[in-house]
């Protein structure tokens, strides 16, 4: 990563961690997911409201954690708002590959989320970056209700939801 890109990466991460977008409670959320990363203490409370066609009409989060987890949640909510479930699942897989696979090219569809690519250099921070994504992964499996997830347990969006065969499940060691 060039020095210029590293500086931009740091600016984006710090901006979103200091002033997270879509931060706050979503009183009329259809799905609420509490997520935690026991390895470092990061926590997220994600609220999702689905539209009439199942799209993520509104998505907000609260919680606390390191700059990486807060920035990832902020960027994620901005990118997923208004997306269909299939689009959100595709972005989840693309983001997972971005932060875990050294050979993965950052897809343009991720937009500013591509700035999180530097996380892959720090394997201990991958779970921080993936926490909000694991919460949205659970939310996509539900239409209503509450759930709890952890970065320490296996969980994956089933393949029958339209994911390509290349979309391997997110396992315990991957994030």
Buried (B, 14 or more C-beta within 10 A) or exposed (E): EEEEEEEBBEEBBEBBBEEBBBBEEBEEBBBBBBBBBEEBEBBBBBBBBBEEEEBBBBBBBBBEBBBBBBBBBBBBBBBBBEBBBBBBBBBBBBBBBBBBEEEBEBBEEBEBBBBBBBBBEEEEBBBBBBBBBBBBBBBBBBEEEEBEBBBEEEBBBEEEEEBEEEBEBBEEEBB
